[in-house]
Structures are given as C-alpha cells and as structure tokens.
C-alpha cells in the first residue's frame, strides 16, 4: 500500500510473520491487512525507537491518517504522500 515502507521498519518477528498471509494476484500493486481498528499490540521497541504506528482507513478513497493512540511519532512524509495519492 505504501511503496518502500518496509525499508523504514524493523524486521518482522516470527510471530508477526506467522500471522501474515500473502497471496499472489495479477495486479500492478496490491496488499491487504484487515483488522477492526488500529494496531493491536505495538512492540515496545518500536515505540521507543519513535517508529510511527497507526492505520489508514480505506473505503473508495483514503481517509486522513490515524496515528495509534499510544504513539506520538510524527507521520512520515512518505505516508502522508501516499494518502494524498489515494485520496
């Protein structure tokens, strides 16, 4: 959803990888993670490192970025730009 975002994050844990499913689709670009709300458990190391955590609610268009309530890091420029592109 946000090209290059993975390069700004820590490597995924085994637990996170085991809870993630990836499917191949004949599309130019696609990814999805479904949930009812924001991140369920931010890692303390991520919060301490100042890594942004939150979610971007999607409908037909992207809504405003919603930063996780336990996170006070500034929304990265590439996230803001992606939301603008999807709006």
For each residue, the residues with C-beta under 8 A, 3 or more apart:
1: 5 31 32 56 82
2: 5 78 79 82
3: 29 82
4: 7 8 78
5: 1 2 8 9 78 79
6: 9
7: 4
8: 4 5 51 76 78
9: 5 6 51
10: 43 45 46 49 51
11:
12: 16 17 20
13: 16 17 43
14: 17 18
15: 18 19
16: 12 13 19 20
17: 12 13 14 20
18: 14 15
19: 15 16
20: 12 16 17 33
21:
22:
23:
24:
25: 30
26:
27: 30
28:
29: 3
30: 25 27
31: 1
32: 1
33: 20
34:
35: 38 40 55
36:
37: 40 55
38: 35 53 54 55 66 68 69
39: 42 53 54 55 68
40: 35 37
41:
42: 39 46 47 53 68 70 71
43: 10 13 46 47
44: 47 48
45: 10 48 49
46: 10 42 43 49 51 53
47: 42 43 44 50 51 53 70 71
48: 44 45
49: 10 45 46
50: 47 73
51: 8 9 10 46 47 71 73
52: 67 71 73 74 75 76 79
53: 38 39 42 46 47 67 68 70 71 73
54: 38 39 65 66 67 68 71 75
55: 35 37 38 39 66 68
56: 1 62 63 65 66 79 82 83 86
57: 62 63 66
58: 61 62 63 86
59: 63
60:
61: 58 86 87
62: 56 57 58 82 83 86 87
63: 56 57 58 59 66
64: 83
65: 54 56 75 79 80 83
66: 38 54 55 56 57 63
67: 52 53 54 71 72 73 75
68: 38 39 42 53 54 55 71
69: 38
70: 42 47 53
71: 42 47 51 52 53 54 67 68
72: 67
73: 50 51 52 53 67
74: 52
75: 52 54 65 67 79 80
76: 8 52 79 80
77: 80 81
78: 2 4 5 8 81 82
79: 2 5 52 56 65 75 76 82 83
80: 65 75 76 77 83 84
81: 77 78 84 85
82: 1 2 3 56 62 78 79 85 86
83: 56 62 64 65 79 80 86 87
84: 80 81 87
85: 81 82
86: 56 58 61 62 82 83
87: 61 62 83 84
